[in-house]
Amino acid sequence: MDLARLEGFSDGTYEGMRQVVELFLEESRDTVTAMTVAVGEPDRPALISLAHRLGGSCAAVGAAALAARLFELEMRGRIVSREELANLMAGLEREFEETMRFLTAYLEGHAR
Amino acid sequence: MMKVLIIEDNVTVTTLYRNMLRAAGFVVEAAADGAKGLAAVSSFRPDVVLLDLMLPAVDGLSVLRTLRADPEWTALPIVVFSNSYSGQRLTEVWEAGATQVLAKASSTPKQVVEAVRATVAARTSGDMHQS
């Protein structure tokens, strides 16, 4: 996680940073949920579109590891087997959980 | 005050850059797809457009080509701000008349704001030289 990039969006206060992180996590959570549904159907065009859109957020805020997972899904999502698609999605979900834990801990550390 | 139109379907990116650009002194409006973006160019009449490529309804490249085909918007500064990794796509963007191309992954918030400011300044300077 590129914290300098993330902090570049805030006004330097804890409240400003909290707003940036919560905005990112809320959109990410909603999008990952929609992607899980798309994998289950499977609706590959919807999945790829969602991966690209969330990839934009991740790139902008410096969530590089999550952006890399999304890029892989965007590039390979149209051609891999259903089983491989489910594996890619599982990897993405793990990375999202890790990113969420990191950012939540970061905010808690700055709230003190 | 200078006006910026953000054409972007990503809520997080739109909100973050709208806040940054407002804090930098710009008047900012946003459109969530290409069709709304084209309508907003006519109604809001921005000094610069920050344009994503992969958009619903009408994609960013089509928005760029439509604007450049209209004599009224030939000189409008358009900064393409994209998550696209395709070299071919980026070549098309330059050929279609982008003023500047920035990658979301490698541009810091400050760099994006500065690019917008510099693009507007360059156009204003060009206008002054012509008059």
gemmi code that builds the backbone of each chain (N, CA, C; Angstrom):
import gemmi

chains = {
    "A": [
        ("MET", (0.853, -1.198, 0.000), (0.000, 0.000, 0.000), (0.884, 1.242, 0.000)),
        ("ASP", (0.666, 2.100, -0.963), (1.446, 3.327, -1.068), (0.738, 4.402, -0.230)),
        ("LEU", (1.162, 4.496, 1.034), (0.462, 5.404, 1.950), (0.664, 6.876, 1.582)),
        ("ALA", (1.810, 7.187, 0.993), (2.050, 8.581, 0.599), (1.025, 9.026, -0.444)),
        ("ARG", (0.725, 8.103, -1.372), (-0.268, 8.428, -2.400), (-1.654, 8.604, -1.762)),
        ("LEU", (-1.979, 7.667, -0.872), (-3.274, 7.736, -0.190), (-3.400, 9.042, 0.599)),
        ("GLU", (-2.350, 9.359, 1.328), (-2.378, 10.579, 2.159), (-2.438, 11.842, 1.297)),
        ("GLY", (-1.991, 11.723, 0.047), (-2.033, 12.864, -0.863), (-3.450, 13.336, -1.163)),
        ("PHE", (-4.421, 12.470, -0.922), (-5.814, 12.846, -1.172), (-6.466, 13.526, 0.027)),
        ("SER", (-5.849, 13.418, 1.200), (-6.487, 13.973, 2.391), (-5.972, 15.388, 2.639)),
        ("ASP", (-6.641, 16.086, 3.539), (-6.214, 17.452, 3.860), (-5.190, 17.463, 4.999)),
        ("GLY", (-4.677, 16.301, 5.334), (-3.648, 16.212, 6.371), (-4.192, 15.921, 7.754)),
        ("THR", (-5.514, 15.977, 7.918), (-6.112, 15.698, 9.220), (-6.529, 14.230, 9.295)),
        ("TYR", (-6.730, 13.746, 10.525), (-7.211, 12.375, 10.692), (-8.587, 12.224, 10.043)),
        ("GLU", (-9.455, 13.223, 10.220), (-10.811, 13.153, 9.670), (-10.776, 13.077, 8.138)),
        ("GLY", (-9.895, 13.868, 7.550), (-9.760, 13.829, 6.091), (-9.305, 12.464, 5.608)),
        ("MET", (-8.358, 11.889, 6.317), (-7.844, 10.568, 5.949), (-8.921, 9.503, 6.142)),
        ("ARG", (-9.649, 9.626, 7.232), (-10.721, 8.645, 7.492), (-11.749, 8.666, 6.362)),
        ("GLN", (-12.090, 9.842, 5.897), (-13.074, 9.947, 4.814), (-12.568, 9.283, 3.532)),
        ("VAL", (-11.282, 9.502, 3.230), (-10.703, 8.906, 2.016), (-10.719, 7.380, 2.111)),
        ("VAL", (-10.267, 6.861, 3.251), (-10.192, 5.405, 3.428), (-11.593, 4.786, 3.396)),
        ("GLU", (-12.533, 5.412, 4.081), (-13.885, 4.840, 4.123), (-14.560, 4.876, 2.760)),
        ("LEU", (-14.318, 5.934, 2.017), (-14.869, 6.007, 0.658), (-14.327, 4.865, -0.196)),
        ("PHE", (-13.014, 4.666, -0.138), (-12.384, 3.602, -0.921), (-12.883, 2.223, -0.485)),
        ("LEU", (-12.936, 1.993, 0.816), (-13.348, 0.665, 1.300), (-14.816, 0.382, 0.985)),
        ("GLU", (-15.653, 1.393, 1.087), (-17.083, 1.182, 0.813), (-17.290, 0.798, -0.661)),
        ("GLU", (-16.665, 1.550, -1.558), (-16.820, 1.218, -2.982), (-16.221, -0.146, -3.287)),
        ("SER", (-15.062, -0.422, -2.690), (-14.384, -1.699, -2.938), (-15.238, -2.864, -2.456)),
        ("ARG", (-15.791, -2.723, -1.270), (-16.621, -3.801, -0.697), (-17.812, -4.087, -1.613)),
        ("ASP", (-18.483, -3.034, -2.046), (-19.649, -3.201, -2.931), (-19.247, -3.856, -4.249)),
        ("THR", (-18.107, -3.427, -4.790), (-17.680, -3.942, -6.092), (-17.236, -5.400, -5.983)),
        ("VAL", (-16.511, -5.740, -4.926), (-16.080, -7.135, -4.743), (-17.317, -8.035, -4.582)),
        ("THR", (-18.319, -7.564, -3.880), (-19.557, -8.339, -3.735), (-20.210, -8.563, -5.105)),
        ("ALA", (-20.284, -7.510, -5.906), (-20.871, -7.626, -7.252), (-20.037, -8.553, -8.130)),
        ("MET", (-18.728, -8.541, -7.954), (-17.850, -9.423, -8.736), (-18.065, -10.883, -8.343)),
        ("THR", (-18.278, -11.138, -7.069), (-18.538, -12.509, -6.608), (-19.809, -13.045, -7.262)),
        ("VAL", (-20.826, -12.202, -7.354), (-22.080, -12.587, -8.022), (-21.804, -12.863, -9.506)),
        ("ALA", (-21.018, -12.000, -10.147), (-20.711, -12.148, -11.581), (-19.937, -13.438, -11.852)),
        ("VAL", (-19.046, -13.811, -10.939), (-18.289, -15.062, -11.104), (-19.236, -16.254, -10.979)),
        ("GLY", (-20.183, -16.169, -10.078), (-21.116, -17.271, -9.839), (-22.034, -17.534, -11.020)),
        ("GLU", (-22.345, -16.510, -11.792), (-23.354, -16.702, -12.858), (-22.878, -17.565, -14.036)),
        ("PRO", (-21.761, -17.499, -14.655), (-20.828, -16.376, -14.649), (-21.210, -15.347, -15.707)),
        ("ASP", (-21.017, -14.077, -15.344), (-21.228, -12.969, -16.271), (-19.853, -12.313, -16.488)),
        ("ARG", (-19.120, -12.832, -17.471), (-17.730, -12.393, -17.646), (-17.608, -10.920, -18.069)),
        ("PRO", (-18.449, -10.416, -19.002), (-18.334, -8.980, -19.339), (-18.539, -8.080, -18.124)),
        ("ALA", (-19.538, -8.429, -17.285), (-19.776, -7.613, -16.081), (-18.584, -7.706, -15.142)),
        ("LEU", (-18.040, -8.904, -15.007), (-16.891, -9.115, -14.126), (-15.694, -8.271, -14.571)),
        ("ILE", (-15.437, -8.278, -15.855), (-14.280, -7.547, -16.392), (-14.474, -6.035, -16.240)),
        ("SER", (-15.698, -5.591, -16.474), (-15.996, -4.168, -16.314), (-15.810, -3.733, -14.849)),
        ("LEU", (-16.304, -4.567, -13.936), (-16.171, -4.242, -12.507), (-14.701, -4.264, -12.086)),
        ("ALA", (-13.951, -5.239, -12.601), (-12.527, -5.335, -12.261), (-11.779, -4.093, -12.748)),
        ("HIS", (-12.108, -3.642, -13.939), (-11.439, -2.456, -14.479), (-11.763, -1.222, -13.629)),
        ("ARG", (-13.030, -1.095, -13.274), (-13.445, 0.094, -12.521), (-12.786, 0.135, -11.141)),
        ("LEU", (-12.826, -0.993, -10.448), (-12.193, -1.023, -9.124), (-10.678, -0.883, -9.246)),
        ("GLY", (-10.131, -1.414, -10.329), (-8.692, -1.257, -10.571), (-8.306, 0.211, -10.646)),
        ("GLY", (-9.181, 1.018, -11.192), (-8.924, 2.461, -11.268), (-8.827, 3.093, -9.888)),
        ("SER", (-9.731, 2.703, -9.000), (-9.688, 3.223, -7.623), (-8.421, 2.789, -6.931)),
        ("CYS", (-8.089, 1.499, -7.074), (-6.906, 0.949, -6.398), (-5.643, 1.640, -6.896)),
        ("ALA", (-5.572, 1.845, -8.208), (-4.402, 2.518, -8.772), (-4.309, 3.944, -8.238)),
        ("ALA", (-5.447, 4.607, -8.162), (-5.447, 6.009, -7.726), (-5.000, 6.144, -6.273)),
        ("VAL", (-5.448, 5.239, -5.400), (-5.120, 5.391, -3.971), (-3.853, 4.647, -3.579)),
        ("GLY", (-3.246, 3.902, -4.502), (-1.977, 3.236, -4.206), (-2.106, 1.835, -3.637)),
        ("ALA", (-3.263, 1.183, -3.843), (-3.441, -0.205, -3.397), (-2.910, -1.129, -4.503)),
        ("ALA", (-1.576, -1.206, -4.598), (-0.939, -1.848, -5.754), (-1.193, -3.354, -5.819)),
        ("ALA", (-1.153, -4.040, -4.692), (-1.331, -5.499, -4.701), (-2.752, -5.856, -5.154)),
        ("LEU", (-3.714, -5.102, -4.655), (-5.103, -5.344, -5.047), (-5.304, -4.988, -6.528)),
        ("ALA", (-4.687, -3.892, -6.952), (-4.775, -3.492, -8.366), (-4.201, -4.580, -9.270)),
        ("ALA", (-3.116, -5.238, -8.826), (-2.495, -6.296, -9.634), (-3.446, -7.487, -9.782)),
        ("ARG", (-4.121, -7.850, -8.692), (-5.107, -8.949, -8.761), (-6.246, -8.596, -9.723)),
        ("LEU", (-6.682, -7.355, -9.669), (-7.790, -6.924, -10.528), (-7.360, -6.904, -11.995)),
        ("PHE", (-6.136, -6.482, -12.218), (-5.615, -6.458, -13.584), (-5.560, -7.876, -14.160)),
        ("GLU", (-5.134, -8.823, -13.333), (-5.072, -10.219, -13.789), (-6.486, -10.730, -14.130)),
        ("LEU", (-7.438, -10.395, -13.278), (-8.831, -10.802, -13.554), (-9.356, -10.153, -14.827)),
        ("GLU", (-9.007, -8.881, -15.010), (-9.472, -8.161, -16.200), (-8.883, -8.774, -17.472)),
        ("MET", (-7.598, -9.137, -17.403), (-6.919, -9.668, -18.592), (-7.320, -11.112, -18.890)),
        ("ARG", (-7.486, -11.933, -17.833), (-7.694, -13.361, -18.043), (-9.143, -13.789, -17.842)),
        ("GLY", (-9.976, -12.895, -17.320), (-11.340, -13.261, -16.945), (-12.206, -13.763, -18.089)),
        ("ARG", (-11.861, -13.361, -19.316), (-12.682, -13.750, -20.460), (-12.302, -15.139, -20.997)),
        ("ILE", (-11.110, -15.624, -20.645), (-10.616, -16.832, -21.323), (-10.396, -18.041, -20.412)),
        ("VAL", (-10.292, -17.835, -19.113), (-9.972, -18.977, -18.243), (-11.214, -19.821, -17.955)),
        ("SER", (-10.983, -21.048, -17.451), (-12.096, -21.937, -17.097), (-12.851, -21.374, -15.889)),
        ("ARG", (-14.034, -21.929, -15.639), (-14.818, -21.462, -14.488), (-14.055, -21.714, -13.197)),
        ("GLU", (-13.380, -22.865, -13.148), (-12.624, -23.205, -11.936), (-11.498, -22.189, -11.708)),
        ("GLU", (-10.787, -21.866, -12.780), (-9.697, -20.899, -12.657), (-10.233, -19.511, -12.309)),
        ("LEU", (-11.394, -19.188, -12.873), (-12.027, -17.902, -12.559), (-12.340, -17.825, -11.058)),
        ("ALA", (-12.880, -18.925, -10.522), (-13.198, -18.970, -9.084), (-11.921, -18.831, -8.254)),
        ("ASN", (-10.814, -19.434, -8.726), (-9.542, -19.314, -8.010), (-9.029, -17.870, -8.026)),
        ("LEU", (-9.132, -17.242, -9.202), (-8.698, -15.843, -9.298), (-9.525, -14.962, -8.362)),
        ("MET", (-10.823, -15.230, -8.319), (-11.714, -14.428, -7.461), (-11.391, -14.655, -5.986)),
        ("ALA", (-11.094, -15.908, -5.640), (-10.742, -16.204, -4.245), (-9.470, -15.455, -3.845)),
        ("GLY", (-8.507, -15.387, -4.757), (-7.275, -14.645, -4.488), (-7.555, -13.157, -4.317)),
        ("LEU", (-8.447, -12.654, -5.136), (-8.821, -11.242, -5.037), (-9.494, -10.960, -3.697)),
        ("GLU", (-10.394, -11.837, -3.300), (-11.108, -11.633, -2.026), (-10.127, -11.643, -0.848)),
        ("ARG", (-9.135, -12.544, -0.905), (-8.127, -12.584, 0.175), (-7.324, -11.277, 0.199)),
        ("GLU", (-6.970, -10.798, -0.976), (-6.191, -9.556, -1.048), (-7.014, -8.375, -0.549)),
        ("PHE", (-8.303, -8.384, -0.879), (-9.178, -7.304, -0.418), (-9.283, -7.315, 1.107)),
        ("GLU", (-9.450, -8.499, 1.682), (-9.537, -8.609, 3.147), (-8.248, -8.089, 3.790)),
        ("GLU", (-7.121, -8.439, 3.185), (-5.823, -7.994, 3.707), (-5.704, -6.468, 3.632)),
        ("THR", (-6.118, -5.911, 2.499), (-6.063, -4.449, 2.324), (-6.976, -3.757, 3.333)),
        ("MET", (-8.158, -4.333, 3.531), (-9.123, -3.751, 4.470), (-8.560, -3.780, 5.891)),
        ("ARG", (-7.952, -4.917, 6.269), (-7.352, -5.025, 7.608), (-6.239, -3.986, 7.788)),
        ("PHE", (-5.410, -3.853, 6.762), (-4.285, -2.920, 6.840), (-4.789, -1.483, 7.019)),
        ("LEU", (-5.759, -1.097, 6.208), (-6.247, 0.278, 6.257), (-7.012, 0.557, 7.564)),
        ("THR", (-7.737, -0.425, 8.039), (-8.456, -0.254, 9.307), (-7.449, -0.068, 10.451)),
        ("ALA", (-6.388, -0.885, 10.450), (-5.354, -0.765, 11.484), (-4.634, 0.579, 11.371)),
        ("TYR", (-4.407, 1.012, 10.125), (-3.748, 2.309, 9.890), (-4.572, 3.447, 10.498)),
        ("LEU", (-5.872, 3.399, 10.258), (-6.742, 4.446, 10.808), (-6.768, 4.395, 12.322)),
        ("GLU", (-6.861, 3.182, 12.875), (-6.887, 3.052, 14.339), (-5.589, 3.588, 14.938)),
        ("GLY", (-4.480, 3.345, 14.253), (-3.192, 3.839, 14.745), (-3.120, 5.355, 14.758)),
        ("HIS", (-3.799, 5.995, 13.832), (-3.762, 7.454, 13.756), (-4.848, 8.110, 14.591)),
        ("ALA", (-5.812, 7.313, 15.072), (-6.905, 7.886, 15.881), (-6.426, 8.174, 17.288)),
        ("ARG", (-5.369, 7.484, 17.721), (-4.893, 7.638, 19.111), (-4.200, 8.982, 19.319)),
    ],
    "B": [
        ("MET", (-13.307, 31.845, -11.787), (-12.525, 30.642, -11.477), (-12.594, 29.654, -12.630)),
        ("MET", (-11.513, 28.912, -12.813), (-11.448, 27.919, -13.882), (-12.354, 26.726, -13.580)),
        ("LYS", (-12.953, 26.208, -14.644), (-13.909, 25.107, -14.466), (-13.341, 23.796, -15.012)),
        ("VAL", (-13.484, 22.735, -14.201), (-13.022, 21.406, -14.596), (-14.224, 20.463, -14.652)),
        ("LEU", (-14.320, 19.725, -15.738), (-15.342, 18.676, -15.837), (-14.641, 17.317, -15.736)),
        ("ILE", (-15.047, 16.511, -14.765), (-14.512, 15.156, -14.626), (-15.516, 14.195, -15.258)),
        ("ILE", (-15.080, 13.438, -16.258), (-15.953, 12.417, -16.861), (-15.375, 11.067, -16.452)),
        ("GLU", (-16.018, 10.424, -15.505), (-15.448, 9.236, -14.841), (-16.585, 8.468, -14.167)),
        ("ASP", (-16.606, 7.139, -14.332), (-17.700, 6.351, -13.734), (-17.339, 5.780, -12.369)),
        ("ASN", (-16.124, 6.036, -11.931), (-15.679, 5.481, -10.664), (-15.927, 6.506, -9.550)),
        ("VAL", (-16.791, 6.146, -8.610), (-17.216, 7.094, -7.575), (-16.042, 7.548, -6.710)),
        ("THR", (-15.175, 6.616, -6.358), (-14.043, 6.967, -5.491), (-13.117, 7.952, -6.196)),
        ("VAL", (-12.751, 7.639, -7.423), (-11.831, 8.515, -8.166), (-12.466, 9.891, -8.367)),
        ("THR", (-13.745, 9.916, -8.748), (-14.429, 11.199, -8.953), (-14.431, 12.032, -7.673)),
        ("THR", (-14.816, 11.404, -6.571), (-14.931, 12.144, -5.305), (-13.577, 12.674, -4.849)),
        ("LEU", (-12.563, 11.826, -4.926), (-11.234, 12.242, -4.465), (-10.701, 13.409, -5.300)),
        ("TYR", (-10.826, 13.295, -6.615), (-10.271, 14.365, -7.457), (-11.151, 15.616, -7.448)),
        ("ARG", (-12.454, 15.441, -7.279), (-13.310, 16.625, -7.150), (-12.893, 17.425, -5.908)),
        ("ASN", (-12.677, 16.717, -4.793), (-12.260, 17.402, -3.565), (-10.894, 18.074, -3.734)),
        ("MET", (-9.962, 17.346, -4.364), (-8.621, 17.910, -4.562), (-8.670, 19.177, -5.427)),
        ("LEU", (-9.422, 19.089, -6.526), (-9.459, 20.214, -7.467), (-10.215, 21.409, -6.879)),
        ("ARG", (-11.263, 21.138, -6.104), (-11.968, 22.243, -5.440), (-11.039, 22.927, -4.441)),
        ("ALA", (-10.290, 22.115, -3.695), (-9.350, 22.688, -2.722), (-8.280, 23.517, -3.430)),
        ("ALA", (-7.990, 23.168, -4.686), (-6.978, 23.914, -5.456), (-7.582, 25.145, -6.137)),
        ("GLY", (-8.878, 25.378, -5.935), (-9.490, 26.602, -6.440), (-10.288, 26.478, -7.719)),
        ("PHE", (-10.505, 25.254, -8.193), (-11.288, 25.055, -9.412), (-12.775, 24.862, -9.075)),
        ("VAL", (-13.615, 25.230, -10.025), (-15.035, 24.869, -9.956), (-15.157, 23.532, -10.689)),
        ("VAL", (-15.763, 22.547, -10.025), (-15.737, 21.195, -10.572), (-17.144, 20.618, -10.721)),
        ("GLU", (-17.379, 20.011, -11.876), (-18.582, 19.202, -12.059), (-18.139, 17.832, -12.526)),
        ("ALA", (-19.031, 16.842, -12.363), (-18.674, 15.479, -12.770), (-19.812, 14.847, -13.542)),
        ("ALA", (-19.443, 13.970, -14.484), (-20.426, 13.194, -15.245), (-19.986, 11.729, -15.195)),
        ("ALA", (-20.960, 10.822, -14.998), (-20.611, 9.424, -14.727), (-20.575, 8.536, -15.967)),
        ("ASP", (-20.890, 9.079, -17.134), (-20.712, 8.297, -18.363), (-20.442, 9.248, -19.536)),
        ("GLY", (-20.108, 8.657, -20.680), (-19.708, 9.474, -21.812), (-20.822, 10.349, -22.360)),
        ("ALA", (-22.044, 9.826, -22.386), (-23.168, 10.600, -22.912), (-23.445, 11.811, -22.025)),
        ("LYS", (-23.444, 11.574, -20.715), (-23.654, 12.693, -19.781), (-22.486, 13.670, -19.857)),
        ("GLY", (-21.304, 13.137, -20.095), (-20.129, 13.988, -20.216), (-20.240, 14.942, -21.386)),
        ("LEU", (-20.673, 14.420, -22.534), (-20.831, 15.278, -23.718), (-21.883, 16.361, -23.467)),
        ("ALA", (-22.978, 15.983, -22.803), (-24.024, 16.965, -22.484), (-23.471, 18.027, -21.535)),
        ("ALA", (-22.652, 17.569, -20.565), (-22.115, 18.506, -19.572), (-21.108, 19.478, -20.192)),
        ("VAL", (-20.393, 19.051, -21.220), (-19.465, 19.978, -21.892), (-20.255, 21.158, -22.459)),
        ("SER", (-21.404, 20.869, -23.054), (-22.218, 21.945, -23.637), (-22.846, 22.841, -22.576)),
        ("SER", (-23.304, 22.251, -21.490), (-24.015, 23.055, -20.488), (-23.066, 23.742, -19.496)),
        ("PHE", (-22.023, 23.053, -19.067), (-21.092, 23.574, -18.047), (-19.985, 24.424, -18.672)),
        ("ARG", (-19.650, 24.115, -19.923), (-18.609, 24.808, -20.678), (-17.300, 24.899, -19.874)),
        ("PRO", (-16.668, 23.728, -19.658), (-15.456, 23.703, -18.824), (-14.254, 24.334, -19.523)),
        ("ASP", (-13.250, 24.708, -18.698), (-11.963, 25.166, -19.237), (-11.047, 23.991, -19.511)),
        ("VAL", (-11.322, 22.861, -18.856), (-10.526, 21.651, -19.060), (-11.374, 20.442, -18.677)),
        ("VAL", (-11.144, 19.328, -19.376), (-11.866, 18.081, -19.087), (-10.862, 17.032, -18.620)),
        ("LEU", (-11.208, 16.338, -17.534), (-10.435, 15.187, -17.063), (-11.251, 13.956, -17.456)),
        ("LEU", (-10.728, 13.172, -18.395), (-11.544, 12.145, -19.056), (-11.010, 10.733, -18.840)),
        ("ASP", (-11.862, 9.860, -18.311), (-11.533, 8.431, -18.215), (-11.813, 7.796, -19.583)),
        ("LEU", (-11.213, 6.632, -19.855), (-11.436, 5.984, -21.159), (-12.570, 4.972, -21.148)),
        ("MET", (-12.566, 4.100, -20.133), (-13.566, 3.026, -20.132), (-14.790, 3.515, -19.374)),
        ("LEU", (-15.793, 3.933, -20.162), (-16.994, 4.544, -19.587), (-18.235, 3.847, -20.111)),
        ("PRO", (-19.325, 3.840, -19.317), (-20.583, 3.314, -19.849), (-21.178, 4.274, -20.891)),
        ("ALA", (-22.120, 3.749, -21.639), (-22.913, 4.522, -22.633), (-22.068, 4.916, -23.846)),
        ("VAL", (-21.169, 5.864, -23.663), (-20.244, 6.266, -24.738), (-18.843, 6.238, -24.126)),
        ("ASP", (-17.900, 5.509, -24.723), (-16.583, 5.398, -24.083), (-15.758, 6.679, -24.269)),
        ("GLY", (-14.666, 6.751, -23.513), (-13.868, 7.975, -23.473), (-13.279, 8.358, -24.817)),
        ("LEU", (-12.843, 7.347, -25.573), (-12.251, 7.637, -26.882), (-13.294, 8.263, -27.815)),
        ("SER", (-14.523, 7.764, -27.761), (-15.603, 8.346, -28.575), (-15.931, 9.765, -28.131)),
        ("VAL", (-15.891, 9.992, -26.822), (-16.124, 11.348, -26.307), (-15.065, 12.296, -26.876)),
        ("LEU", (-13.820, 11.844, -26.817), (-12.710, 12.666, -27.325), (-12.885, 12.962, -28.815)),
        ("ARG", (-13.198, 11.939, -29.588), (-13.356, 12.129, -31.042), (-14.553, 13.040, -31.353)),
        ("THR", (-15.632, 12.874, -30.604), (-16.822, 13.711, -30.822), (-16.507, 15.172, -30.551)),
        ("LEU", (-15.793, 15.420, -29.458), (-15.461, 16.807, -29.112), (-14.505, 17.421, -30.137)),
        ("ARG", (-13.526, 16.646, -30.567), (-12.546, 17.197, -31.516), (-13.159, 17.422, -32.907)),
        ("ALA", (-14.262, 16.725, -33.193), (-14.930, 16.916, -34.486), (-15.806, 18.165, -34.497)),
        ("ASP", (-16.023, 18.734, -33.302), (-16.871, 19.920, -33.179), (-15.963, 21.149, -33.099)),
        ("PRO", (-16.048, 22.076, -34.072), (-15.153, 23.242, -34.076), (-15.159, 24.019, -32.760)),
        ("GLU", (-16.269, 23.965, -32.059), (-16.352, 24.713, -30.802), (-15.385, 24.164, -29.743)),
        ("TRP", (-15.088, 22.863, -29.838), (-14.288, 22.229, -28.780), (-12.926, 21.739, -29.274)),
        ("THR", (-12.523, 22.163, -30.432), (-11.237, 21.718, -30.982), (-10.068, 22.045, -30.059)),
        ("ALA", (-10.117, 23.213, -29.427), (-8.989, 23.653, -28.599), (-9.217, 23.399, -27.107)),
        ("LEU", (-10.335, 22.773, -26.756), (-10.611, 22.520, -25.337), (-9.558, 21.555, -24.776)),
        ("PRO", (-8.849, 21.937, -23.712), (-7.867, 21.011, -23.129), (-8.566, 19.764, -22.560)),
        ("ILE", (-8.107, 18.600, -22.986), (-8.680, 17.337, -22.507), (-7.538, 16.467, -21.984)),
        ("VAL", (-7.570, 16.249, -20.672), (-6.557, 15.403, -20.030), (-7.161, 14.015, -19.861)),
        ("VAL", (-6.614, 13.047, -20.576), (-7.095, 11.671, -20.447), (-6.418, 11.053, -19.232)),
        ("PHE", (-7.260, 10.526, -18.330), (-6.795, 9.998, -17.049), (-7.281, 8.563, -16.986)),
        ("SER", (-6.370, 7.639, -17.225), (-6.836, 6.290, -17.527), (-6.137, 5.201, -16.742)),
        ("ASN", (-6.818, 4.072, -16.671), (-6.267, 2.860, -16.088), (-5.974, 1.861, -17.206)),
        ("SER", (-5.922, 2.372, -18.451), (-5.701, 1.483, -19.592), (-4.218, 1.163, -19.735)),
        ("TYR", (-3.924, -0.111, -19.987), (-2.532, -0.536, -20.102), (-2.176, -0.837, -21.558)),
        ("SER", (-3.107, -0.613, -22.469), (-2.882, -0.967, -23.867), (-2.171, 0.163, -24.612)),
        ("GLY", (-0.996, -0.151, -25.148), (-0.255, 0.850, -25.909), (-1.017, 1.299, -27.133)),
        ("GLN", (-1.696, 0.353, -27.780), (-2.503, 0.662, -28.960), (-3.597, 1.671, -28.609)),
        ("ARG", (-4.235, 1.438, -27.469), (-5.317, 2.324, -27.032), (-4.775, 3.732, -26.790)),
        ("LEU", (-3.630, 3.802, -26.155), (-3.067, 5.110, -25.840), (-2.632, 5.847, -27.113)),
        ("THR", (-2.162, 5.077, -28.101), (-1.827, 5.691, -29.392), (-3.079, 6.308, -30.020)),
        ("GLU", (-4.181, 5.565, -29.946), (-5.448, 6.086, -30.494), (-5.875, 7.362, -29.781)),
        ("VAL", (-5.634, 7.393, -28.474), (-6.018, 8.562, -27.678), (-5.235, 9.803, -28.116)),
        ("TRP", (-3.917, 9.623, -28.296), (-3.117, 10.759, -28.757), (-3.570, 11.195, -30.148)),
        ("GLU", (-3.790, 10.219, -31.017), (-4.203, 10.546, -32.393), (-5.568, 11.226, -32.430)),
        ("ALA", (-6.408, 10.907, -31.454), (-7.747, 11.512, -31.415), (-7.712, 12.946, -30.897)),
        ("GLY", (-6.563, 13.362, -30.340), (-6.459, 14.770, -29.945), (-6.387, 15.039, -28.457)),
        ("ALA", (-5.931, 14.057, -27.669), (-5.758, 14.319, -26.233), (-4.693, 15.388, -26.037)),
        ("THR", (-4.924, 16.252, -25.055), (-3.939, 17.290, -24.749), (-2.827, 16.720, -23.868)),
        ("GLN", (-3.232, 15.821, -22.984), (-2.303, 15.222, -22.021), (-2.853, 13.846, -21.671)),
        ("VAL", (-1.980, 12.894, -21.396), (-2.428, 11.561, -20.979), (-1.730, 11.210, -19.672)),
        ("LEU", (-2.514, 10.866, -18.668), (-1.964, 10.492, -17.361), (-2.446, 9.097, -16.987)),
        ("ALA", (-1.572, 8.321, -16.353), (-1.963, 6.995, -15.867), (-2.356, 7.098, -14.401)),
        ("LYS", (-3.477, 6.485, -14.071), (-3.946, 6.560, -12.677), (-2.919, 5.973, -11.716)),
        ("ALA", (-2.274, 4.892, -12.162), (-1.374, 4.177, -11.249), (-0.075, 4.930, -10.974)),
        ("SER", (0.348, 5.768, -11.896), (1.658, 6.393, -11.703), (1.590, 7.894, -11.468)),
        ("SER", (0.382, 8.452, -11.411), (0.256, 9.892, -11.178), (-0.212, 10.143, -9.751)),
        ("THR", (0.528, 10.950, -9.019), (0.092, 11.280, -7.664), (-1.037, 12.319, -7.752)),
        ("PRO", (-1.826, 12.454, -6.695), (-2.899, 13.466, -6.704), (-2.363, 14.855, -7.047)),
        ("LYS", (-1.219, 15.182, -6.463), (-0.633, 16.506, -6.706), (-0.259, 16.671, -8.187)),
        ("GLN", (0.288, 15.620, -8.780), (0.679, 15.686, -10.197), (-0.540, 15.897, -11.098)),
        ("VAL", (-1.649, 15.260, -10.755), (-2.862, 15.413, -11.571), (-3.367, 16.853, -11.495)),
        ("VAL", (-3.399, 17.391, -10.292), (-3.866, 18.779, -10.131), (-2.931, 19.729, -10.884)),
        ("GLU", (-1.642, 19.490, -10.766), (-0.678, 20.355, -11.466), (-0.826, 20.240, -12.988)),
        ("ALA", (-1.087, 19.019, -13.459), (-1.270, 18.819, -14.907), (-2.495, 19.582, -15.403)),
        ("VAL", (-3.556, 19.550, -14.613), (-4.773, 20.289, -14.983), (-4.470, 21.786, -15.013)),
        ("ARG", (-3.786, 22.239, -13.989), (-3.459, 23.671, -13.898), (-2.565, 24.097, -15.086)),
        ("ALA", (-1.563, 23.277, -15.374), (-0.622, 23.607, -16.460), (-1.316, 23.582, -17.820)),
        ("THR", (-2.216, 22.649, -17.998), (-2.929, 22.539, -19.277), (-3.792, 23.773, -19.524)),
        ("VAL", (-4.480, 24.218, -18.466), (-5.313, 25.420, -18.602), (-4.428, 26.645, -18.849)),
        ("ALA", (-3.326, 26.704, -18.106), (-2.420, 27.856, -18.256), (-1.851, 27.928, -19.671)),
        ("ALA", (-1.500, 26.778, -20.219), (-0.944, 26.748, -21.582), (-1.958, 27.240, -22.593)),
        ("ARG", (-3.207, 26.837, -22.403), (-4.239, 27.278, -23.342), (-4.492, 28.784, -23.196)),
        ("THR", (-4.550, 29.247, -21.942), (-4.783, 30.674, -21.701), (-3.656, 31.499, -22.329)),
        ("SER", (-2.427, 31.011, -22.157), (-1.269, 31.697, -22.729), (-1.362, 31.736, -24.258)),
        ("GLY", (-1.783, 30.593, -24.846), (-1.950, 30.526, -26.297), (-3.011, 31.482, -26.792)),
        ("ASP", (-4.111, 31.580, -26.047), (-5.194, 32.498, -26.420), (-4.699, 33.946, -26.404)),
        ("MET", (-3.868, 34.275, -25.366), (-3.375, 35.648, -25.242), (-2.448, 36.002, -26.409)),
        ("HIS", (-1.634, 34.999, -26.821), (-0.725, 35.262, -27.937), (-1.490, 35.476, -29.246)),
        ("GLN", (-2.629, 34.785, -29.371), (-3.412, 34.896, -30.609), (-4.181, 36.199, -30.685)),
        ("SER", (-4.544, 36.762, -29.492), (-5.387, 37.966, -29.504), (-4.555, 39.226, -29.651)),
    ],
}
model = gemmi.Model(1)
for chain_id, residues in chains.items():
    chain = gemmi.Chain(chain_id)
    for i, (resn, *xyz) in enumerate(residues, 1):
        res = gemmi.Residue()
        res.name, res.seqid = resn, gemmi.SeqId(i, " ")
        for name, pos in zip(("N", "CA", "C"), xyz):
            atom = gemmi.Atom()
            atom.name, atom.element = name, gemmi.Element(name[0])
            atom.pos, atom.b_iso = gemmi.Position(*pos), 0.0
            res.add_atom(atom)
        chain.add_residue(res)
    model.add_chain(chain)
structure = gemmi.Structure()
structure.add_model(model)
structure.setup_entities()
